[in-house]
Amino acid sequence: MDVARTLKRRNAKEVKVIYRRAREQMPAEDSEIESAMHENIEFLFQNNITKVIGKDRVEKIECIKTELIKVEGERERPVNIEGSNYVMDMDYVVMALGSKPQANIINALNLEVNEKGYIKVNDMQMTSMDKVFAAGDLIGVKSTVAWAARSGRDAGENIVKYLRKN
Ligand SMILES: Cc1cc2nc3c(=O)[nH]c(=O)nc-3n(C[C@H](O)[C@H](O)[C@H](O)COP(=O)(O)OP(=O)(O)OC[C@H]3O[C@@H](n4cnc5c(N)ncnc54)[C@H](O)[C@@H]3O)c2cc1C
C-alpha cells in the first residue's frame, strides 16, 4: 500500500493494486485503502497476475480473475477462473508477496519446523541443530519489521550468552 501511494505521489499517471482476494481480506488498514482510493489508486480485487510481458522492459501484464473458494478451517482461497485471462498495458511492476523459509536449506540442515513450516527454536532461539540460531520471519514471529529487528537482536544476545557459557 505504501509503495502504491508513494508511486502516485511521485507522479505515476495510473497506479493499480492487483489483489487476488477480496477487499475484506486485504492485509491492510481499511483507512489506508480508503485513502489510496481517494488518491485515485485503482484496486483490482479478485485478480491475479499470471505473466509479465515485455522485451527489455515491462510492457504489459497478463491477469486472470479469481473466485474465492471456502475451505474448512482456513480463510477463503482464491482460485483462478480458467479462461478469464486478459492483458493490459503496464510499464512498471512492484511485487508485494509474502514468503516462507526456503525448504531446501531447512532440509539440507535437517532443521525441525513447526506445523506452519517455520523454523522451530528454543527459548535461546537455537534451532534443533546445535549452534545454529534463527530469528525474524523465519521463526514465524509477528511478521513486522519491528519484531524482526527485535528478534535479530535477541538472537545476537543469545549467541553471545551461549559462547560465554561454552
Ligand atoms: C509485501 C510485504 C509488505 C510488508 N509490509 C510491512 C509493513 O508495512 N510493516 C512492517 O512492519 N512489516 C511489513 N512486512 C513484513 C516485514 O517485511 C518482515 O517482517 C521483515 O522484513 C522480516 O525481516 P527478516 O529480517 O526476518 O527477513 P527479511 O527482511 O526477509 O530478510 C531476509 C534476508 O535474507 C536474504 N536471504 C534469503 N535467503 C538467503 C540465502 N540463502 N543466503 C543469503 N541471504 C538470503 C534475503 O534476500 C533478505 O535480504 C511486509 C512484508 C511483505 C512481504
The ligand as a Gaussian input file, in Angstrom:
#p B3LYP/6-31G(d) Opt

LIG

0 1
 C        4.575000      -7.283000       0.830000
 C        5.000000      -7.099000       2.263000
 C        4.654000      -5.949000       2.939000
 C        5.052000      -5.768000       4.259000
 N        4.715000      -4.619000       4.902000
 C        5.151000      -4.411000       6.147000
 C        4.873000      -3.193000       6.814000
 O        4.209000      -2.304000       6.284000
 N        5.332000      -3.026000       8.081000
 C        6.068000      -3.986000       8.705000
 O        6.490000      -3.776000       9.858000
 N        6.350000      -5.150000       8.099000
 C        5.916000      -5.388000       6.845000
 N        6.199000      -6.565000       6.214000
 C        6.920000      -7.616000       6.967000
 C        8.420000      -7.335000       7.038000
 O        8.911000      -7.026000       5.752000
 C        9.130000      -8.576000       7.578000
 O        8.508000      -8.988000       8.792000
 C       10.605000      -8.318000       7.843000
 O       11.233000      -7.829000       6.689000
 C       11.274000      -9.608000       8.286000
 O       12.641000      -9.361000       8.462000
 P       13.670000     -10.555000       8.420000
 O       14.998000      -9.943000       8.671000
 O       13.218000     -11.669000       9.295000
 O       13.572000     -11.139000       6.940000
 P       13.829000     -10.390000       5.553000
 O       13.594000      -8.927000       5.644000
 O       13.037000     -11.193000       4.558000
 O       15.373000     -10.601000       5.316000
 C       15.905000     -11.847000       4.937000
 C       17.115000     -11.563000       4.060000
 O       17.790000     -12.794000       3.821000
 C       18.147000     -12.835000       2.439000
 N       18.282000     -14.255000       2.062000
 C       17.314000     -15.140000       1.803000
 N       17.834000     -16.339000       1.505000
 C       19.169000     -16.207000       1.583000
 C       20.269000     -17.084000       1.397000
 N       20.096000     -18.365000       1.067000
 N       21.502000     -16.586000       1.574000
 C       21.711000     -15.306000       1.922000
 N       20.708000     -14.408000       2.119000
 C       19.462000     -14.869000       1.957000
 C       17.020000     -12.147000       1.727000
 O       17.440000     -11.697000       0.460000
 C       16.729000     -10.991000       2.695000
 O       17.543000      -9.864000       2.432000
 C        5.815000      -6.770000       4.906000
 C        6.171000      -7.930000       4.210000
 C        5.764000      -8.095000       2.898000
 C        6.176000      -9.359000       2.168000

